[in-house]
Amino acid sequence: MKKTRKTKLNLGSGPNGLDDWLNYDYGLLPLLSKITSLRHLLINLKLLPSTYNLDWPEIKLVNIGQRFPLANRSIKYIYCSHVIEHFHRWQALKILKESHRVLRRNGVIRIVIPDIQKMCKNYLKDLSSKNKNIRPGRNFCWRLWGYEKDIQPQNLIGKISRLFIRDHLWHYDEREISLLFKEAGFLKIKICQFRQGITPDIEKLDLEYYQDHSLYIEAVK
């Protein structure tokens, strides 16, 4: 396994990773982040929307659904935000088991995921609103699937953009995510709040956009 000097690992970091972390991501967008000229060409040709012109941190193209290219007990901290819901539960378990393998003793992992309970509360809040322009069912489905699934792509850009989207495949509440952690070997598990915990840099990594429908959980190996 490859040795790394960086001991903080961000799984599925996207463009929100930090340069002093080891950032793993996989797919078309992370690939385009490495080929700047191709990304600019596709945007100029209007084959990609301009919103894809992002400044990404240094990314390593790693499929986290497979074995991490890291030695045992080589990492101090792992951060993973709004990623494991894009995997089946059995795949998410493999990711957490791999995380447990590469974490040092007393290492910390922080997971941020959509929260079933919060999504239901948001639905009921929308349902009780007197604003007739609010569509509770649609808003719930958007959070459930992770994107505006009901809107049909109207042009080539829209169709191509859909290739970059991965549906949510499984969801968790506090009890289910705690069980998943235990199955992966973690025993010291704590439910946290937005930007509260012992993981470093969470004031930068925890995004406000996710705050109203997310569950924050940390575990110590």
Secondary structure, DSSP 8 states (H G I E B T S, - for coil): ----S--EEEET-GGG--TTSEEEE-SHHHHHHH-HHHHHHHHHTTSS-GGG------EEE--TTS--SS-TT-EEEEEEES-GGGS-HHHHHHHHHHHHHHEEEEEEEEEEEEBHHHHHHHHHHHHH-S-TT--HHHHHHHHHHSS-TTS---SHHHHHHHTT-------B-HHHHHHHHHHTT--EEEEE-TT-SSSTTHHHHS-GGGGGGEEEEEEE-
